[in-house]
Amino acid sequence: MKTMYDVQQLLKRYGIFIYVGKRLWDIELMLIELKKIHEQGLIENDEYMTALLILKQEHRVEESKENQTKK
C-alpha cells in the first residue's frame, strides 16, 4: 500500500465507499472509518499504520494547498 487510492481500495473491501466532494473531507472521513475497522479487529496493525501514515500525509498536502489558496 503506497497511495491514497490503495487506502480507498482497502476500505472498499469492507463495503466503505467515501466521496464527500472535497478531498480534505474525504481524507478525514477515511481516517474515521479506518480507525473503526481497526478497532473491530478487521485489519492488522501494520496495515492500519501504513494506511494511517498515507492518509495523514495526504491530509497535510491538502491543508497546505488550501492555505496557499487562501493567501
mmCIF file as gemmi writes it, N, C-alpha and C atoms, coordinates in Angstrom:
data_model
loop_
_atom_site.group_PDB
_atom_site.id
_atom_site.type_symbol
_atom_site.label_atom_id
_atom_site.label_alt_id
_atom_site.label_comp_id
_atom_site.label_asym_id
_atom_site.label_entity_id
_atom_site.label_seq_id
_atom_site.pdbx_PDB_ins_code
_atom_site.Cartn_x
_atom_site.Cartn_y
_atom_site.Cartn_z
_atom_site.occupancy
_atom_site.B_iso_or_equiv
_atom_site.pdbx_formal_charge
_atom_site.auth_seq_id
_atom_site.auth_asym_id
_atom_site.pdbx_PDB_model_num
ATOM 1 N N . MET Axp A 1 ? 0.847 -1.166 0 1 0 ? 1 A 1
ATOM 2 C CA . MET Axp A 1 ? 0 0 0 1 0 ? 1 A 1
ATOM 3 C C . MET Axp A 1 ? 0.898 1.236 0 1 0 ? 1 A 1
ATOM 4 N N . LYS Axp A 2 ? 0.689 2.101 -1.02 1 0 ? 2 A 1
ATOM 5 C CA . LYS Axp A 2 ? 1.558 3.263 -1.151 1 0 ? 2 A 1
ATOM 6 C C . LYS Axp A 2 ? 0.813 4.572 -1.389 1 0 ? 2 A 1
ATOM 7 N N . THR Axp A 3 ? -0.421 4.503 -1.854 1 0 ? 3 A 1
ATOM 8 C CA . THR Axp A 3 ? -1.141 5.72 -2.214 1 0 ? 3 A 1
ATOM 9 C C . THR Axp A 3 ? -2.519 5.766 -1.556 1 0 ? 3 A 1
ATOM 10 N N . MET Axp A 4 ? -3.135 6.934 -1.664 1 0 ? 4 A 1
ATOM 11 C CA . MET Axp A 4 ? -4.488 7.091 -1.129 1 0 ? 4 A 1
ATOM 12 C C . MET Axp A 4 ? -5.459 6.169 -1.865 1 0 ? 4 A 1
ATOM 13 N N . TYR Axp A 5 ? -5.212 5.945 -3.134 1 0 ? 5 A 1
ATOM 14 C CA . TYR Axp A 5 ? -6.051 5.02 -3.903 1 0 ? 5 A 1
ATOM 15 C C . TYR Axp A 5 ? -6.014 3.627 -3.273 1 0 ? 5 A 1
ATOM 16 N N . ASP Axp A 6 ? -4.841 3.196 -2.838 1 0 ? 6 A 1
ATOM 17 C CA . ASP Axp A 6 ? -4.712 1.891 -2.181 1 0 ? 6 A 1
ATOM 18 C C . ASP Axp A 6 ? -5.533 1.836 -0.889 1 0 ? 6 A 1
ATOM 19 N N . VAL Axp A 7 ? -5.551 2.942 -0.157 1 0 ? 7 A 1
ATOM 20 C CA . VAL Axp A 7 ? -6.345 3.001 1.076 1 0 ? 7 A 1
ATOM 21 C C . VAL Axp A 7 ? -7.833 2.93 0.732 1 0 ? 7 A 1
ATOM 22 N N . GLN Axp A 8 ? -8.233 3.613 -0.338 1 0 ? 8 A 1
ATOM 23 C CA . GLN Axp A 8 ? -9.63 3.54 -0.779 1 0 ? 8 A 1
ATOM 24 C C . GLN Axp A 8 ? -10.011 2.104 -1.121 1 0 ? 8 A 1
ATOM 25 N N . GLN Axp A 9 ? -9.116 1.39 -1.783 1 0 ? 9 A 1
ATOM 26 C CA . GLN Axp A 9 ? -9.391 0.004 -2.144 1 0 ? 9 A 1
ATOM 27 C C . GLN Axp A 9 ? -9.501 -0.872 -0.891 1 0 ? 9 A 1
ATOM 28 N N . LEU Axp A 10 ? -8.684 -0.59 0.108 1 0 ? 10 A 1
ATOM 29 C CA . LEU Axp A 10 ? -8.769 -1.309 1.38 1 0 ? 10 A 1
ATOM 30 C C . LEU Axp A 10 ? -10.146 -1.105 2.013 1 0 ? 10 A 1
ATOM 31 N N . LEU Axp A 11 ? -10.604 0.129 2.05 1 0 ? 11 A 1
ATOM 32 C CA . LEU Axp A 11 ? -11.907 0.421 2.637 1 0 ? 11 A 1
ATOM 33 C C . LEU Axp A 11 ? -13.037 -0.214 1.829 1 0 ? 11 A 1
ATOM 34 N N . LYS Axp A 12 ? -12.891 -0.24 0.52 1 0 ? 12 A 1
ATOM 35 C CA . LYS Axp A 12 ? -13.921 -0.843 -0.334 1 0 ? 12 A 1
ATOM 36 C C . LYS Axp A 12 ? -14.09 -2.325 -0.049 1 0 ? 12 A 1
ATOM 37 N N . ARG Axp A 13 ? -13.006 -2.986 0.364 1 0 ? 13 A 1
ATOM 38 C CA . ARG Axp A 13 ? -13.104 -4.41 0.715 1 0 ? 13 A 1
ATOM 39 C C . ARG Axp A 13 ? -14.098 -4.645 1.846 1 0 ? 13 A 1
ATOM 40 N N . TYR Axp A 14 ? -14.331 -3.609 2.649 1 0 ? 14 A 1
ATOM 41 C CA . TYR Axp A 14 ? -15.252 -3.714 3.773 1 0 ? 14 A 1
ATOM 42 C C . TYR Axp A 14 ? -16.56 -2.968 3.501 1 0 ? 14 A 1
ATOM 43 N N . GLY Axp A 15 ? -16.798 -2.658 2.236 1 0 ? 15 A 1
ATOM 44 C CA . GLY Axp A 15 ? -18.051 -2.013 1.85 1 0 ? 15 A 1
ATOM 45 C C . GLY Axp A 15 ? -18.125 -0.538 2.189 1 0 ? 15 A 1
ATOM 46 N N . ILE Axp A 16 ? -16.967 0.104 2.324 1 0 ? 16 A 1
ATOM 47 C CA . ILE Axp A 16 ? -16.931 1.519 2.682 1 0 ? 16 A 1
ATOM 48 C C . ILE Axp A 16 ? -16.514 2.322 1.452 1 0 ? 16 A 1
ATOM 49 N N . PHE Axp A 17 ? -17.452 3.094 0.927 1 0 ? 17 A 1
ATOM 50 C CA . PHE Axp A 17 ? -17.213 3.948 -0.23 1 0 ? 17 A 1
ATOM 51 C C . PHE Axp A 17 ? -17.36 5.393 0.234 1 0 ? 17 A 1
ATOM 52 N N . ILE Axp A 18 ? -16.319 6.188 0.015 1 0 ? 18 A 1
ATOM 53 C CA . ILE Axp A 18 ? -16.33 7.556 0.527 1 0 ? 18 A 1
ATOM 54 C C . ILE Axp A 18 ? -16.143 8.548 -0.613 1 0 ? 18 A 1
ATOM 55 N N . TYR Axp A 19 ? -17.105 9.459 -0.724 1 0 ? 19 A 1
ATOM 56 C CA . TYR Axp A 19 ? -16.971 10.6 -1.621 1 0 ? 19 A 1
ATOM 57 C C . TYR Axp A 19 ? -17.848 11.712 -1.075 1 0 ? 19 A 1
ATOM 58 N N . VAL Axp A 20 ? -17.227 12.695 -0.469 1 0 ? 20 A 1
ATOM 59 C CA . VAL Axp A 20 ? -17.952 13.815 0.105 1 0 ? 20 A 1
ATOM 60 C C . VAL Axp A 20 ? -17.961 14.978 -0.887 1 0 ? 20 A 1
ATOM 61 N N . GLY Axp A 21 ? -16.941 15.051 -1.715 1 0 ? 21 A 1
ATOM 62 C CA . GLY Axp A 21 ? -16.879 16.11 -2.712 1 0 ? 21 A 1
ATOM 63 C C . GLY Axp A 21 ? -15.667 17.005 -2.562 1 0 ? 21 A 1
ATOM 64 N N . LYS Axp A 22 ? -15.098 17.021 -1.38 1 0 ? 22 A 1
ATOM 65 C CA . LYS Axp A 22 ? -13.885 17.794 -1.141 1 0 ? 22 A 1
ATOM 66 C C . LYS Axp A 22 ? -12.828 16.814 -0.641 1 0 ? 22 A 1
ATOM 67 N N . ARG Axp A 23 ? -11.676 16.82 -1.272 1 0 ? 23 A 1
ATOM 68 C CA . ARG Axp A 23 ? -10.648 15.822 -0.97 1 0 ? 23 A 1
ATOM 69 C C . ARG Axp A 23 ? -10.252 15.818 0.506 1 0 ? 23 A 1
ATOM 70 N N . LEU Axp A 24 ? -10.134 16.975 1.109 1 0 ? 24 A 1
ATOM 71 C CA . LEU Axp A 24 ? -9.751 17.059 2.522 1 0 ? 24 A 1
ATOM 72 C C . LEU Axp A 24 ? -10.797 16.38 3.406 1 0 ? 24 A 1
ATOM 73 N N . TRP Axp A 25 ? -12.063 16.589 3.103 1 0 ? 25 A 1
ATOM 74 C CA . TRP Axp A 25 ? -13.131 15.961 3.88 1 0 ? 25 A 1
ATOM 75 C C . TRP Axp A 25 ? -13.15 14.457 3.652 1 0 ? 25 A 1
ATOM 76 N N . ASP Axp A 26 ? -12.875 14.051 2.407 1 0 ? 26 A 1
ATOM 77 C CA . ASP Axp A 26 ? -12.803 12.618 2.108 1 0 ? 26 A 1
ATOM 78 C C . ASP Axp A 26 ? -11.734 11.949 2.969 1 0 ? 26 A 1
ATOM 79 N N . ILE Axp A 27 ? -10.58 12.595 3.065 1 0 ? 27 A 1
ATOM 80 C CA . ILE Axp A 27 ? -9.469 12.041 3.841 1 0 ? 27 A 1
ATOM 81 C C . ILE Axp A 27 ? -9.852 11.937 5.317 1 0 ? 27 A 1
ATOM 82 N N . GLU Axp A 28 ? -10.488 12.976 5.839 1 0 ? 28 A 1
ATOM 83 C CA . GLU Axp A 28 ? -10.883 12.959 7.251 1 0 ? 28 A 1
ATOM 84 C C . GLU Axp A 28 ? -11.882 11.845 7.535 1 0 ? 28 A 1
ATOM 85 N N . LEU Axp A 29 ? -12.834 11.641 6.644 1 0 ? 29 A 1
ATOM 86 C CA . LEU Axp A 29 ? -13.809 10.572 6.821 1 0 ? 29 A 1
ATOM 87 C C . LEU Axp A 29 ? -13.144 9.2 6.681 1 0 ? 29 A 1
ATOM 88 N N . MET Axp A 30 ? -12.178 9.098 5.771 1 0 ? 30 A 1
ATOM 89 C CA . MET Axp A 30 ? -11.445 7.84 5.615 1 0 ? 30 A 1
ATOM 90 C C . MET Axp A 30 ? -10.675 7.509 6.89 1 0 ? 30 A 1
ATOM 91 N N . LEU Axp A 31 ? -10.106 8.518 7.535 1 0 ? 31 A 1
ATOM 92 C CA . LEU Axp A 31 ? -9.393 8.301 8.799 1 0 ? 31 A 1
ATOM 93 C C . LEU Axp A 31 ? -10.331 7.744 9.867 1 0 ? 31 A 1
ATOM 94 N N . ILE Axp A 32 ? -11.533 8.287 9.929 1 0 ? 32 A 1
ATOM 95 C CA . ILE Axp A 32 ? -12.519 7.82 10.911 1 0 ? 32 A 1
ATOM 96 C C . ILE Axp A 32 ? -12.904 6.373 10.639 1 0 ? 32 A 1
ATOM 97 N N . GLU Axp A 33 ? -13.204 6.064 9.38 1 0 ? 33 A 1
ATOM 98 C CA . GLU Axp A 33 ? -13.624 4.708 9.019 1 0 ? 33 A 1
ATOM 99 C C . GLU Axp A 33 ? -12.49 3.702 9.207 1 0 ? 33 A 1
ATOM 100 N N . LEU Axp A 34 ? -11.274 4.117 8.881 1 0 ? 34 A 1
ATOM 101 C CA . LEU Axp A 34 ? -10.114 3.247 9.061 1 0 ? 34 A 1
ATOM 102 C C . LEU Axp A 34 ? -9.943 2.889 10.535 1 0 ? 34 A 1
ATOM 103 N N . LYS Axp A 35 ? -10.09 3.889 11.395 1 0 ? 35 A 1
ATOM 104 C CA . LYS Axp A 35 ? -9.974 3.65 12.835 1 0 ? 35 A 1
ATOM 105 C C . LYS Axp A 35 ? -11.041 2.664 13.309 1 0 ? 35 A 1
ATOM 106 N N . LYS Axp A 36 ? -12.263 2.812 12.8 1 0 ? 36 A 1
ATOM 107 C CA . LYS Axp A 36 ? -13.358 1.921 13.208 1 0 ? 36 A 1
ATOM 108 C C . LYS Axp A 36 ? -13.09 0.473 12.806 1 0 ? 36 A 1
ATOM 109 N N . ILE Axp A 37 ? -12.639 0.251 11.574 1 0 ? 37 A 1
ATOM 110 C CA . ILE Axp A 37 ? -12.416 -1.14 11.163 1 0 ? 37 A 1
ATOM 111 C C . ILE Axp A 37 ? -11.213 -1.74 11.881 1 0 ? 37 A 1
ATOM 112 N N . HIS Axp A 38 ? -10.259 -0.895 12.277 1 0 ? 38 A 1
ATOM 113 C CA . HIS Axp A 38 ? -9.123 -1.396 13.052 1 0 ? 38 A 1
ATOM 114 C C . HIS Axp A 38 ? -9.566 -1.77 14.463 1 0 ? 38 A 1
ATOM 115 N N . GLU Axp A 39 ? -10.39 -0.922 15.068 1 0 ? 39 A 1
ATOM 116 C CA . GLU Axp A 39 ? -10.89 -1.205 16.42 1 0 ? 39 A 1
ATOM 117 C C . GLU Axp A 39 ? -11.716 -2.483 16.462 1 0 ? 39 A 1
ATOM 118 N N . GLN Axp A 40 ? -12.385 -2.799 15.357 1 0 ? 40 A 1
ATOM 119 C CA . GLN Axp A 40 ? -13.189 -4.019 15.278 1 0 ? 40 A 1
ATOM 120 C C . GLN Axp A 40 ? -12.335 -5.246 14.979 1 0 ? 40 A 1
ATOM 121 N N . GLY Axp A 41 ? -11.048 -5.027 14.75 1 0 ? 41 A 1
ATOM 122 C CA . GLY Axp A 41 ? -10.136 -6.139 14.514 1 0 ? 41 A 1
ATOM 123 C C . GLY Axp A 41 ? -10.19 -6.709 13.111 1 0 ? 41 A 1
ATOM 124 N N . LEU Axp A 42 ? -10.68 -5.915 12.157 1 0 ? 42 A 1
ATOM 125 C CA . LEU Axp A 42 ? -10.79 -6.405 10.783 1 0 ? 42 A 1
ATOM 126 C C . LEU Axp A 42 ? -9.487 -6.281 9.998 1 0 ? 42 A 1
ATOM 127 N N . ILE Axp A 43 ? -8.615 -5.36 10.423 1 0 ? 43 A 1
ATOM 128 C CA . ILE Axp A 43 ? -7.319 -5.226 9.75 1 0 ? 43 A 1
ATOM 129 C C . ILE Axp A 43 ? -6.197 -5.311 10.778 1 0 ? 43 A 1
ATOM 130 N N . GLU Axp A 44 ? -5.046 -5.751 10.314 1 0 ? 44 A 1
ATOM 131 C CA . GLU Axp A 44 ? -3.872 -5.91 11.173 1 0 ? 44 A 1
ATOM 132 C C . GLU Axp A 44 ? -3.252 -4.549 11.494 1 0 ? 44 A 1
ATOM 133 N N . ASN Axp A 45 ? -2.457 -4.52 12.55 1 0 ? 45 A 1
ATOM 134 C CA . ASN Axp A 45 ? -1.799 -3.283 12.97 1 0 ? 45 A 1
ATOM 135 C C . ASN Axp A 45 ? -0.902 -2.694 11.892 1 0 ? 45 A 1
ATOM 136 N N . ASP Axp A 46 ? -0.106 -3.526 11.22 1 0 ? 46 A 1
ATOM 137 C CA . ASP Axp A 46 ? 0.815 -2.989 10.214 1 0 ? 46 A 1
ATOM 138 C C . ASP Axp A 46 ? 0.066 -2.378 9.036 1 0 ? 46 A 1
ATOM 139 N N . GLU Axp A 47 ? -1.021 -3.002 8.618 1 0 ? 47 A 1
ATOM 140 C CA . GLU Axp A 47 ? -1.828 -2.465 7.522 1 0 ? 47 A 1
ATOM 141 C C . GLU Axp A 47 ? -2.5 -1.152 7.953 1 0 ? 47 A 1
ATOM 142 N N . TYR Axp A 48 ? -2.969 -1.122 9.183 1 0 ? 48 A 1
ATOM 143 C CA . TYR Axp A 48 ? -3.597 0.082 9.732 1 0 ? 48 A 1
ATOM 144 C C . TYR Axp A 48 ? -2.596 1.232 9.8 1 0 ? 48 A 1
ATOM 145 N N . MET Axp A 49 ? -1.414 0.959 10.317 1 0 ? 49 A 1
ATOM 146 C CA . MET Axp A 49 ? -0.405 2.008 10.47 1 0 ? 49 A 1
ATOM 147 C C . MET Axp A 49 ? 0.035 2.56 9.116 1 0 ? 49 A 1
ATOM 148 N N . THR Axp A 50 ? 0.203 1.682 8.141 1 0 ? 50 A 1
ATOM 149 C CA . THR Axp A 50 ? 0.594 2.12 6.803 1 0 ? 50 A 1
ATOM 150 C C . THR Axp A 50 ? -0.478 3.026 6.208 1 0 ? 50 A 1
ATOM 151 N N . ALA Axp A 51 ? -1.722 2.592 6.287 1 0 ? 51 A 1
ATOM 152 C CA . ALA Axp A 51 ? -2.833 3.385 5.752 1 0 ? 51 A 1
ATOM 153 C C . ALA Axp A 51 ? -2.953 4.716 6.492 1 0 ? 51 A 1
ATOM 154 N N . LEU Axp A 52 ? -2.76 4.689 7.791 1 0 ? 52 A 1
ATOM 155 C CA . LEU Axp A 52 ? -2.84 5.898 8.601 1 0 ? 52 A 1
ATOM 156 C C . LEU Axp A 52 ? -1.77 6.913 8.18 1 0 ? 52 A 1
ATOM 157 N N . LEU Axp A 53 ? -0.551 6.446 7.978 1 0 ? 53 A 1
ATOM 158 C CA . LEU Axp A 53 ? 0.531 7.34 7.549 1 0 ? 53 A 1
ATOM 159 C C . LEU Axp A 53 ? 0.244 7.953 6.183 1 0 ? 53 A 1
ATOM 160 N N . ILE Axp A 54 ? -0.279 7.145 5.272 1 0 ? 54 A 1
ATOM 161 C CA . ILE Axp A 54 ? -0.613 7.641 3.934 1 0 ? 54 A 1
ATOM 162 C C . ILE Axp A 54 ? -1.673 8.736 4.031 1 0 ? 54 A 1
ATOM 163 N N . LEU Axp A 55 ? -2.725 8.476 4.792 1 0 ? 55 A 1
ATOM 164 C CA . LEU Axp A 55 ? -3.805 9.454 4.908 1 0 ? 55 A 1
ATOM 165 C C . LEU Axp A 55 ? -3.351 10.728 5.617 1 0 ? 55 A 1
ATOM 166 N N . LYS Axp A 56 ? -2.516 10.595 6.63 1 0 ? 56 A 1
ATOM 167 C CA . LYS Axp A 56 ? -2.033 11.784 7.335 1 0 ? 56 A 1
ATOM 168 C C . LYS Axp A 56 ? -1.161 12.643 6.421 1 0 ? 56 A 1
ATOM 169 N N . GLN Axp A 57 ? -0.335 11.995 5.599 1 0 ? 57 A 1
ATOM 170 C CA . GLN Axp A 57 ? 0.486 12.767 4.666 1 0 ? 57 A 1
ATOM 171 C C . GLN Axp A 57 ? -0.394 13.465 3.628 1 0 ? 57 A 1
ATOM 172 N N . GLU Axp A 58 ? -1.369 12.76 3.094 1 0 ? 58 A 1
ATOM 173 C CA . GLU Axp A 58 ? -2.289 13.362 2.124 1 0 ? 58 A 1
ATOM 174 C C . GLU Axp A 58 ? -3.045 14.529 2.754 1 0 ? 58 A 1
ATOM 175 N N . HIS Axp A 59 ? -3.4 14.392 4.016 1 0 ? 59 A 1
ATOM 176 C CA . HIS Axp A 59 ? -4.108 15.461 4.728 1 0 ? 59 A 1
ATOM 177 C C . HIS Axp A 59 ? -3.222 16.7 4.831 1 0 ? 59 A 1
ATOM 178 N N . ARG Axp A 60 ? -1.944 16.501 5.177 1 0 ? 60 A 1
ATOM 179 C CA . ARG Axp A 60 ? -1.007 17.627 5.255 1 0 ? 60 A 1
ATOM 180 C C . ARG Axp A 60 ? -0.863 18.319 3.904 1 0 ? 60 A 1
ATOM 181 N N . VAL Axp A 61 ? -0.761 17.541 2.841 1 0 ? 61 A 1
ATOM 182 C CA . VAL Axp A 61 ? -0.619 18.097 1.493 1 0 ? 61 A 1
ATOM 183 C C . VAL Axp A 61 ? -1.844 18.936 1.137 1 0 ? 61 A 1
ATOM 184 N N . GLU Axp A 62 ? -3.019 18.406 1.392 1 0 ? 62 A 1
ATOM 185 C CA . GLU Axp A 62 ? -4.253 19.127 1.068 1 0 ? 62 A 1
ATOM 186 C C . GLU Axp A 62 ? -4.404 20.388 1.912 1 0 ? 62 A 1
ATOM 187 N N . GLU Axp A 63 ? -4.028 20.321 3.181 1 0 ? 63 A 1
ATOM 188 C CA . GLU Axp A 63 ? -4.099 21.514 4.026 1 0 ? 63 A 1
ATOM 189 C C . GLU Axp A 63 ? -3.152 22.594 3.529 1 0 ? 63 A 1
ATOM 190 N N . SER Axp A 64 ? -1.949 22.211 3.116 1 0 ? 64 A 1
ATOM 191 C CA . SER Axp A 64 ? -1.002 23.207 2.615 1 0 ? 64 A 1
ATOM 192 C C . SER Axp A 64 ? -1.502 23.819 1.309 1 0 ? 64 A 1
ATOM 193 N N . LYS Axp A 65 ? -2.136 23.015 0.459 1 0 ? 65 A 1
ATOM 194 C CA . LYS Axp A 65 ? -2.722 23.555 -0.777 1 0 ? 65 A 1
ATOM 195 C C . LYS Axp A 65 ? -3.818 24.56 -0.448 1 0 ? 65 A 1
ATOM 196 N N . GLU Axp A 66 ? -4.643 24.228 0.53 1 0 ? 66 A 1
ATOM 197 C CA . GLU Axp A 66 ? -5.729 25.108 0.932 1 0 ? 66 A 1
ATOM 198 C C . GLU Axp A 66 ? -5.194 26.41 1.515 1 0 ? 66 A 1
ATOM 199 N N . ASN Axp A 67 ? -4.149 26.31 2.317 1 0 ? 67 A 1
ATOM 200 C CA . ASN Axp A 67 ? -3.558 27.502 2.926 1 0 ? 67 A 1
ATOM 201 C C . ASN Axp A 67 ? -2.929 28.406 1.88 1 0 ? 67 A 1
ATOM 202 N N . GLN Axp A 68 ? -2.317 27.832 0.851 1 0 ? 68 A 1
ATOM 203 C CA . GLN Axp A 68 ? -1.715 28.629 -0.218 1 0 ? 68 A 1
ATOM 204 C C . GLN Axp A 68 ? -2.79 29.329 -1.037 1 0 ? 68 A 1
ATOM 205 N N . THR Axp A 69 ? -3.926 28.689 -1.197 1 0 ? 69 A 1
ATOM 206 C CA . THR Axp A 69 ? -5.023 29.268 -1.957 1 0 ? 69 A 1
ATOM 207 C C . THR Axp A 69 ? -5.62 30.469 -1.228 1 0 ? 69 A 1
ATOM 208 N N . LYS Axp A 70 ? -5.648 30.419 0.094 1 0 ? 70 A 1
ATOM 209 C CA . LYS Axp A 70 ? -6.235 31.493 0.894 1 0 ? 70 A 1
ATOM 210 C C . LYS Axp A 70 ? -5.386 32.758 0.883 1 0 ? 70 A 1
ATOM 211 N N . LYS Axp A 71 ? -4.093 32.638 0.622 1 0 ? 71 A 1
ATOM 212 C CA . LYS Axp A 71 ? -3.19 33.799 0.666 1 0 ? 71 A 1
ATOM 213 C C . LYS Axp A 71 ? -3.418 34.73 -0.492 1 0 ? 71 A 1
